[in-house]
Amino acid sequence: MRRRLRKLGFSGVMLFVGLTGLAVFMLIPIVYIFNHAFKPLDEMFLFPPRILVEQPTMANFDRLFFATSGDTLPFTRYLFNSVLIVTATVLAVIAVSSTAAYAIAKLRFGMKGVIMALIYISLMFAAETVSIPRYLIISALGINDTYFAHILPFLASPVAVFLMMAFIGQIPNDLIEAAKLDGASEATIFARIVMPLAAPAVATIAILTFQGVWGDVEASTLYVQDEALKNLAYYVSTLVNGAQNNVAGQGLMAAASLLMFVPNLIIFLMFQKRVMETMLHSGVK
């Protein structure tokens, strides 16, 4: 260990210490959520408060799943809505972005340069800047209080199209031309050649879309008034707001937040190599 530190030098050691401290600091909220999610109610009121839980319990999760169905909907309804919305949105975004990227990167057609310019320009706008146009479009289409109000805002994803376009653009044109000479149609080339080679980009888009949709509260707040169609992120936000001045509700809030956090962590750990490969090929750092 000492030899490694000597090789790093003073600046390297300071950088290592600084990054370690930053990592520990970033882990504090995660430790807090894990700790409170399994903490019994009596430990919530201890003074001075305990840093770590002494008697872990699943009582908060039991209350979350089985004791929240009074005047409001049960927790499982919000969970079902989120799973359904995320699955449909991820599949739809992959289909739309991959086909659009293939057409722009490999096909010739009029106004191609204009479309590419619009995609690049749209990357500069934050999602909040188009909230009002989104609301007007959703209202005009009459899809308020439907699952489509959750899905539609994510379909036109310039980031997804950009990543797919950068990845597909590196596929050799000779490979596509050889497939055409063998009699393959555009659909066959896209499905059997392009998509398998673009698997890292597809995985990256799936992860980014999952994270965005899984934690989205905009649709449930602005576009959907029917409580039965709201998602899990909205429900967790109501728990967080309600637990700010309520010590007894912090365990329930932490349990719900943990269920929101764990899927993101698992999916990223499973596909992080794909994400890094896509960022390397697309030039995104």
Secondary structure, DSSP 8 states (H G I E B T S, - for coil): -HHHHHHHHHHHHHHHHHHHHHHHHHHHHHHHHHHHHT--HHHHT-SS--SS-SS--SHHHHHHHHS--SSS--HHHHHHHHHHHHHHHHHHHHHHHHHHHHHHHH---TTHHHHHHHHHHHTTS-GGGGHHHHHHHHHHHT-TTSTHHHHHHHHS-HHHHHHHHHHHTTS-HHHHHHHHHTT--HHHHIIIIIHHHTHHHHHHHHHHHHHHHHT--HIIIII---GGG--HHHHHHHHHHHTTT-GGGHHHHHHHHHHHHHHHHHHHHHHHHHHHHHHHHHT--
